[in-house]
Amino acid sequence: MAIRDEVNQLADELAKLGTSFADGDKETAAEYINNIFGIIKEGADFVSVPQAERFKAIMHAFALAGAKVADASIKYSDEA
């Protein structure tokens, strides 16, 4: 699998967890565990990323996840 695909998959899993924290609803323990398991699963797939590029790939995944969480969570006054 391509490195960018691995980055995007990890970003999606990180964003799921981040969004569950940001949405204001009370999530169940099972939902958090499921989200964390997804991160662990995708993180384990990072062994296929060459070590020289792993740090860059992880930083990229966190940046994408942060943008996804912000996009889903930030509401402006005209969006009420």
C-alpha positions as CSV (number, residue, x, y, z in Angstrom):
1,M,0.0,0.0,0.0
2,A,1.2,3.5,-0.7
3,I,2.5,5.7,2.2
4,R,-0.1,8.4,1.5
5,D,-2.9,5.8,1.9
6,E,-1.4,4.7,5.3
7,V,-1.2,8.4,6.3
8,N,-4.9,9.0,5.3
9,Q,-6.1,5.9,7.1
10,L,-4.4,6.9,10.3
11,A,-5.6,10.4,10.0
12,D,-9.2,9.2,9.6
13,E,-8.9,7.1,12.8
14,L,-7.3,9.9,14.7
15,A,-10.1,12.3,13.5
16,K,-12.8,9.9,14.7
17,L,-11.4,10.0,18.2
18,G,-10.8,13.7,18.2
19,T,-14.3,14.4,16.9
20,S,-15.8,12.2,19.6
21,F,-14.1,14.4,22.2
22,A,-15.1,17.7,20.5
23,D,-18.7,16.9,19.7
24,G,-19.9,17.6,23.2
25,D,-21.9,14.4,23.4
26,K,-21.1,11.8,26.1
27,E,-19.6,8.9,24.3
28,T,-19.7,5.4,25.7
29,A,-16.6,3.6,26.8
30,A,-17.2,1.1,23.9
31,E,-17.1,4.0,21.4
32,Y,-13.8,5.3,22.8
33,I,-12.3,1.8,22.9
34,N,-13.4,1.2,19.3
35,N,-11.8,4.5,18.2
36,I,-8.6,3.7,20.1
37,F,-8.5,0.2,18.6
38,G,-8.7,1.8,15.1
39,I,-5.8,4.0,15.9
40,I,-3.7,1.1,17.1
41,K,-4.6,-1.0,14.1
42,E,-3.7,1.8,11.6
43,G,-0.6,2.6,13.7
44,A,0.5,-1.0,13.4
45,D,0.3,-0.7,9.6
46,F,3.0,2.0,9.7
47,V,5.6,-0.7,9.9
48,S,5.3,-0.7,6.1
49,V,6.4,3.0,6.0
50,P,10.1,3.2,5.5
51,Q,11.7,4.4,8.8
52,A,13.3,7.4,7.2
53,E,9.8,8.7,6.3
54,R,7.9,7.5,9.3
55,F,8.1,10.7,11.4
56,K,7.0,12.8,8.5
57,A,4.1,10.4,7.8
58,I,3.0,10.5,11.4
59,M,3.1,14.3,11.5
60,H,1.2,14.5,8.3
61,A,-1.5,12.2,9.7
62,F,-1.9,14.3,12.8
63,A,-2.1,17.5,10.7
64,L,-4.8,16.0,8.5
65,A,-6.7,14.7,11.6
66,G,-6.5,18.1,13.3
67,A,-8.0,19.7,10.2
68,K,-10.8,17.2,10.0
69,V,-11.6,17.6,13.7
70,A,-11.6,21.4,13.3
71,D,-13.8,21.3,10.2
72,A,-16.3,19.0,11.9
73,S,-16.3,20.8,15.2
74,I,-16.0,24.5,14.6
75,K,-19.4,26.2,14.2
76,Y,-19.6,29.9,13.2
77,S,-22.4,32.2,14.3
78,D,-24.1,32.0,10.9
79,E,-24.3,28.2,11.1
80,A,-26.6,28.0,14.1
